[in-house]
Amino acid sequence: MDMTIDAIHQAYRDGKLSPHKLIDEVLKRAATYTDRNIWITLLSREAIQPYLDNLIGQSPDKLPLYGIPFAIKDNIELAGVDVT
């Protein structure tokens, strides 16, 4: 899967992908690397759901980072997540 922003947005426009499906794939891939201690906190699908819900009715044509998954370094605060 091409994970560039342009490719993801095109897949959304073409109906081949949705942010919900992409997050499921990202979480599935992340789970295969738990032995490498990459993540201090890996949000669950349930914790990510409100962010996905906020995308309903939006599009990559209006939001440049629409549906693009990203990681937050552990020294940046996110409500409800511990900061080291």
N, C-alpha and C positions, 0 to 999 in steps of 0.2 A: 504494500500500500504506500503510495506516494504521500508523505506527511507534510509536504510544503503547504503554506497557507493558500497559495493559488490553487493547488490541486484539490485541497479540501473544499475550498469555496466552490470550485467548479463541480465537484461531486455533489455538493448540496444543491446547487442550481439545477443539475441534471436529474436530481431525485435518486441518485445512486447511494446516497449516504445522508444521515441525519446526525445532528449533534448527539442525540441519545445513543445511536448505534456506535458512533465514534468513541464516546466515553466508555461504553461497555467494552470495546476493543482495547482501549488504553488501559483500563483497569485489569483486564485479562492479561495483557502483556506485563504490566507492573507486578502482578501476582507471581509471575514466573521468575522474578528476580529477588524475592524476599531474602534469600540467603546472602545477598550482596550488601544488605543494609544501606540501600540507596535512600530510602525514605525514613524520616523520623516519624512523620504522620502521613499516612495515605488515606485520604478521605474515602468514605464508603459511597456507594451509588446513592444511597438515601441522603447523605450529606450534600452530594452534588446536585441532587434533583431540583432544589429551588433555583439554582443558577440556570439549569436547563429550562425550567418553566419560564424564566424571564426572557428566554429567546423566542417564545411563541409569538408569532405575528411580526417578528423581525426578519431581516435577511442580511446576507453578506454584502449586499449592495448599499445598505445603510450603515452597517456597523463593520468597520475594517477588521475587527478581531472576532467577528461572529462565529461562535462554535469552535474556536481554536483552543484546544487544551493547553495548559501550561503548568509549570511547577513554580511554587513560591519558596524562596530560600527561607530557612527556619528562623532568620532574624527579622523577618517581615511579619507584621501582625495580620492575622485573619480572624475575624470574630469566631469564637468558639474553639480555636486551635491554640494549643500551648506554644509559647515562644521560648526558645532556648537562650 
